Amino acid sequence: MQNENTFKTNLIKEIKNKFPGCMIFHLNPSERNGVPDLLILYKNKWATLEGKKSKNSKKRPHQNYYVDLMNKMSFSRFVYPENKEEVLNELSKAFRT
């Protein structure tokens, strides 16, 4: 099993290939505890992703709150190796609408 940083690095590469021209920013959790790791800007859409090394990884306080809130605003998910393809497919649909 790969560690969380390796998973996120590979995930970013895959997102950049899937959505050419997108911009991806690492958000600073020390500014607001629980905010997802990644902000993805693509054309006139945006999404956030909180990367985890597995579906059983522990969540920090407030992460569920911010993922749910940002999903209501646009698109946000927890992503880990076990659901990565599903999340990327959902993200493709969100970016197409």
Buried (B, 14 or more C-beta within 10 A) or exposed (E): EEEBEEBBEBBBEEBBEBBEEBEBEEBEBEEEEBBBBBBBBBEEBBBBBBBBBEEEEEEEEBBEEBBEBBBEEEBBBBBBBEBBEEBBEBBEEBBEE
